[in-house]
Amino acid sequence: MAETYPIDDDEVSVEDIEIRLLLEAIYQMYGYDFRSYSRASMRRRIMHRLTMSGFASIMEMTDKVLRDRQIGRASCRERV
């Protein structure tokens, strides 16, 4: 079975936390729940979107998703 968020491991990376925060922000703001998706799949999607969008970090992306509804909706349509 694929690993999903949230993570219960003792060793959690900063990147894992940032991804969980992004997915929680999307859920809270837009009602799309990607939190149970495969960790590896979500990480690949988020990193691809980060590269394509020019955001400097996952936290910058999270901020834009929260403050810019157009970006937030696009993230939901494209499954992050």
C-alpha positions in Angstrom: 0.0 0.0 0.0 1.3 3.5 -0.9 2.3 5.9 1.9 -0.1 8.7 2.4 -0.3 11.9 4.4 -0.4 12.4 7.3 2.9 10.7 8.2 3.3 9.0 11.6 7.1 8.4 11.2 9.5 9.6 13.9 11.6 11.2 11.1 9.6 13.8 9.2 11.4 16.1 6.8 10.7 19.8 6.4 9.6 19.1 2.9 7.1 16.5 4.2 5.7 19.1 6.6 5.4 21.7 3.8 3.6 19.3 1.5 1.2 18.4 4.3 0.5 22.1 5.0 -0.1 22.8 1.3 -2.5 19.9 1.0 -4.3 21.0 4.2 -4.5 24.6 2.8 -6.1 23.3 -0.4 -8.6 21.2 1.6 -9.5 24.1 4.0 -9.9 26.7 1.3 -11.3 24.8 -1.6 -12.7 21.5 -0.2 -10.5 19.3 -2.4 -8.9 16.5 -0.3 -5.6 15.3 -1.7 -4.3 14.3 1.8 -4.9 10.6 1.3 -3.2 10.5 -2.1 0.1 8.6 -2.4 3.0 10.6 -0.8 5.3 9.8 -3.7 2.7 10.9 -6.3 1.8 14.1 -4.5 5.5 15.0 -4.0 6.1 14.5 -7.8 3.1 16.6 -8.7 4.0 19.4 -6.3 7.7 19.4 -7.4 6.6 19.5 -11.1 4.2 22.4 -10.4 6.9 24.2 -8.4 9.3 23.9 -11.4 6.7 25.0 -13.9 5.3 27.9 -11.9 8.6 29.5 -10.9 7.7 29.4 -7.1 10.9 29.4 -5.0 9.5 27.0 -2.4 6.5 24.9 -1.4 5.7 27.5 1.2 5.6 30.2 -1.4 3.2 28.0 -3.4 1.1 27.5 -0.3 0.9 31.2 0.3 -0.2 31.8 -3.4 -2.8 29.0 -3.1 -4.3 30.7 0.0 -4.2 34.2 -1.3 -4.9 33.9 -5.0 -8.1 32.0 -5.8 -7.2 31.7 -9.5 -4.0 29.8 -8.6 -5.8 27.9 -5.9 -8.5 26.7 -8.3 -5.9 25.8 -10.9 -4.1 23.7 -8.4 -7.3 21.9 -7.5 -8.2 21.3 -11.2 -4.7 20.0 -11.9 -4.6 18.0 -8.7 -1.9 20.2 -7.4 
